[in-house]
Amino acid sequence: MNNKFDIKNYIPHIAAIIIFIAITFVYFSPLWQGQVLKQHDVNTYYGMSKEINDFRKSHNEEALWTNSMFGGMPAYQISVVYGINFVKYIDNYIFRLKLNRPADYVFLYMIGFFILMLVLGVDPWLSILAAIVYAFSSYYFIILGAGHNTKAHAIGYMAPTLAFVIYTFRNRKYLIGGALFGLFMALELYSNHPQITYYLGIIVLFYGIGT
């Protein structure tokens, strides 16, 4: 068995990251010029989270309940800051590269779907093209324009989470497959959109039944 490292095997993967970054920077060039996409739901979020933010500033601690929404609801669905959360840093700095919003979500779409295509055995170069087409689906830009950021965020992690469910079942590598699934499932939950996570659960359930 030849385990010799060959950089040529990784050229498509390196190229994919470079291409995805380049596309993101070119397409979203106005963001790097100081312009900001106006998103309706983001504007309303500032009003929803004001009571929570004011409490944080005045008491130096997190409010777990707010009276500003629907007569009162748990604050963790709106704007709670957690002190130590390694998933947050993995999400921000590795999979979204700390890019301006919404460029970070489109980059995440491309990376996530690229991973899924590779797990499905698709040629890496074709996987790059598929990832770009997937990321630029019209629906994603509709929800980004509306400010549905948590939905966009959660959708971004659907593909890689499903990828490692498939990887684990197909290859019977339960340790590494389960660990990677756990990582992306944590990222999915961190995105904080139960509806999308529910849809992902349905897909995983049917895949498990079919397998």
C-alpha positions as CSV (number, residue, x, y, z in Angstrom):
1,M,0.0,0.0,0.0
2,N,1.4,3.4,-1.0
3,N,0.7,6.1,1.5
4,K,3.1,8.6,0.0
5,F,1.9,12.2,0.1
6,D,1.3,13.6,-3.4
7,I,0.3,17.3,-3.6
8,K,-1.2,16.7,-7.0
9,N,-4.1,14.9,-5.3
10,Y,-5.0,18.0,-3.4
11,I,-4.7,20.5,-6.2
12,P,-8.5,20.5,-7.0
13,H,-9.3,21.0,-3.3
14,I,-6.9,23.9,-3.0
15,A,-8.2,25.3,-6.3
16,A,-11.8,25.0,-5.0
17,I,-11.1,27.2,-1.9
18,I,-9.2,29.8,-4.0
19,I,-12.0,29.9,-6.6
20,F,-14.7,30.2,-4.0
21,I,-12.9,33.0,-2.2
22,A,-12.3,34.8,-5.5
23,I,-16.0,34.5,-6.6
24,T,-17.1,35.8,-3.2
25,F,-14.8,38.8,-3.3
26,V,-15.7,39.7,-6.9
27,Y,-19.4,39.2,-6.6
28,F,-19.7,41.0,-3.3
29,S,-17.2,43.8,-4.1
30,P,-19.5,46.6,-2.9
31,L,-19.2,45.1,0.6
32,W,-15.5,45.8,0.6
33,Q,-16.2,49.4,-0.4
34,G,-18.1,50.0,2.8
35,Q,-21.6,49.4,1.4
36,V,-24.1,47.3,3.4
37,L,-27.0,45.3,2.1
38,K,-30.3,46.5,3.6
39,Q,-32.2,43.6,5.1
40,H,-35.6,44.1,6.5
41,D,-35.4,41.3,9.2
42,V,-32.1,42.6,10.4
43,N,-33.5,46.1,10.9
44,T,-36.4,44.7,12.9
45,Y,-33.9,42.5,14.9
46,Y,-32.4,45.7,16.4
47,G,-35.8,46.5,17.9
48,M,-36.4,43.0,19.1
49,S,-33.0,42.7,20.8
50,K,-32.8,46.2,22.3
51,E,-34.2,45.2,25.7
52,I,-31.7,42.3,25.9
53,N,-28.8,44.4,24.9
54,D,-29.7,47.2,27.3
55,F,-29.9,44.6,30.1
56,R,-26.5,43.2,29.2
57,K,-24.9,46.7,29.3
58,S,-26.5,47.7,32.6
59,H,-26.1,44.4,34.5
60,N,-23.0,42.9,32.7
61,E,-24.9,39.6,32.4
62,E,-27.2,37.8,30.0
63,A,-31.0,38.1,30.1
64,L,-32.6,34.7,29.4
65,W,-36.1,36.2,28.9
66,T,-37.4,39.2,27.0
67,N,-40.8,40.9,27.2
68,S,-40.3,42.7,23.8
69,M,-41.5,39.8,21.6
70,F,-44.9,38.1,21.5
71,G,-45.7,39.1,25.1
72,G,-42.5,37.4,26.3
73,M,-40.3,34.6,25.1
74,P,-36.8,33.0,25.8
75,A,-34.0,35.4,24.9
76,Y,-31.7,32.7,23.5
77,Q,-33.7,32.7,20.3
78,I,-32.9,36.4,19.8
79,S,-29.6,37.7,21.2
80,V,-27.8,35.8,23.9
81,V,-24.0,36.0,24.0
82,Y,-22.3,32.9,25.3
83,G,-18.8,33.2,26.8
84,I,-17.0,30.1,25.7
85,N,-18.3,28.5,22.5
86,F,-15.7,26.8,20.3
87,V,-18.3,26.1,17.7
88,K,-18.8,29.8,17.3
89,Y,-15.1,30.3,16.4
90,I,-15.0,27.3,14.0
91,D,-18.0,28.8,12.2
92,N,-16.8,32.3,12.0
93,Y,-13.1,31.8,11.2
94,I,-12.9,28.5,9.3
95,F,-16.1,28.0,7.4
96,R,-17.2,31.6,6.9
97,L,-13.7,33.2,7.0
98,K,-15.0,36.1,9.1
99,L,-16.3,37.6,5.8
100,N,-18.8,40.4,5.7
101,R,-22.4,39.4,5.6
102,P,-24.0,38.1,3.4
103,A,-20.8,37.1,1.5
104,D,-19.9,34.7,4.3
105,Y,-23.1,32.7,3.7
106,V,-22.6,32.3,0.0
107,F,-19.0,31.1,0.6
108,L,-20.4,28.6,3.2
109,Y,-22.9,27.3,0.6
110,M,-20.0,26.6,-1.9
111,I,-17.8,24.9,0.7
112,G,-20.6,22.9,2.2
113,F,-21.9,21.6,-1.1
114,F,-18.4,20.9,-2.4
115,I,-17.9,18.6,0.6
116,L,-21.2,16.8,-0.1
117,M,-20.2,16.3,-3.8
118,L,-16.9,14.8,-2.8
119,V,-18.5,12.4,-0.4
120,L,-20.9,11.3,-3.1
121,G,-17.9,10.5,-5.3
122,V,-18.3,13.3,-7.8
123,D,-15.2,14.4,-9.7
124,P,-13.6,17.3,-7.7
125,W,-13.6,19.7,-10.7
126,L,-17.2,18.9,-11.4
127,S,-17.9,19.3,-7.7
128,I,-16.5,22.9,-7.9
129,L,-19.0,23.7,-10.7
130,A,-21.9,22.1,-8.8
131,A,-21.0,24.0,-5.6
132,I,-21.1,27.3,-7.5
133,V,-24.4,26.6,-9.2
134,Y,-25.9,25.5,-5.8
135,A,-24.6,28.6,-4.0
136,F,-26.1,30.9,-6.6
137,S,-29.6,29.4,-6.5
138,S,-32.1,32.2,-6.7
139,Y,-33.9,31.3,-3.4
140,Y,-30.8,31.8,-1.4
141,F,-30.5,35.4,-2.6
142,I,-34.2,36.0,-2.0
143,I,-33.8,35.1,1.7
144,L,-30.6,37.0,2.0
145,G,-32.3,40.1,0.6
146,A,-35.1,39.7,3.1
147,G,-32.7,39.3,6.0
148,H,-33.4,35.7,6.9
149,N,-29.8,35.3,8.0
150,T,-30.3,32.4,10.5
151,K,-32.2,30.4,7.8
152,A,-29.4,31.1,5.3
153,H,-26.9,30.1,8.0
154,A,-28.6,26.8,8.8
155,I,-29.1,26.0,5.1
156,G,-25.3,26.4,4.6
157,Y,-24.6,23.5,7.0
158,M,-27.3,21.1,5.7
159,A,-25.1,19.8,2.9
160,P,-21.9,19.0,4.9
161,T,-24.0,17.5,7.8
162,L,-25.8,15.2,5.4
163,A,-22.4,14.5,3.7
164,F,-21.0,12.9,6.8
165,V,-24.1,10.9,7.6
166,I,-23.7,9.4,4.1
167,Y,-19.9,9.0,4.7
168,T,-20.4,7.2,8.0
169,F,-23.0,4.7,6.6
170,R,-21.2,4.1,3.3
171,N,-17.7,3.6,4.7
172,R,-18.6,2.2,8.1
173,K,-16.1,4.6,9.6
174,Y,-18.1,5.3,12.7
175,L,-15.5,7.1,14.7
176,I,-14.2,9.7,12.2
177,G,-17.6,9.8,10.4
178,G,-19.5,10.3,13.7
179,A,-17.0,13.0,14.9
180,L,-17.4,15.0,11.7
181,F,-21.1,14.6,11.7
182,G,-21.2,15.8,15.3
183,L,-19.1,18.8,14.4
184,F,-21.4,19.9,11.5
185,M,-24.5,19.1,13.5
186,A,-23.2,21.4,16.2
187,L,-22.6,24.1,13.6
188,E,-26.2,23.4,12.3
189,L,-27.7,23.9,15.8
190,Y,-25.5,26.9,16.4
191,S,-27.1,28.5,13.3
192,N,-30.3,28.7,15.4
193,H,-33.0,27.9,12.9
194,P,-35.1,25.0,14.2
195,Q,-37.2,24.8,11.0
196,I,-34.3,24.1,8.7
197,T,-32.7,21.7,11.2
198,Y,-36.1,19.9,11.3
199,Y,-36.1,19.6,7.5
200,L,-32.5,18.2,7.7
201,G,-33.6,15.7,10.3
202,I,-36.4,14.5,7.9
203,I,-33.8,14.0,5.1
204,V,-31.4,12.1,7.4
205,L,-34.3,10.0,8.7
206,F,-35.4,8.9,5.2
207,Y,-31.8,8.3,4.2
208,G,-31.3,6.1,7.3
209,I,-34.5,4.1,6.6
210,G,-33.4,3.7,2.9
211,T,-30.0,2.5,3.9
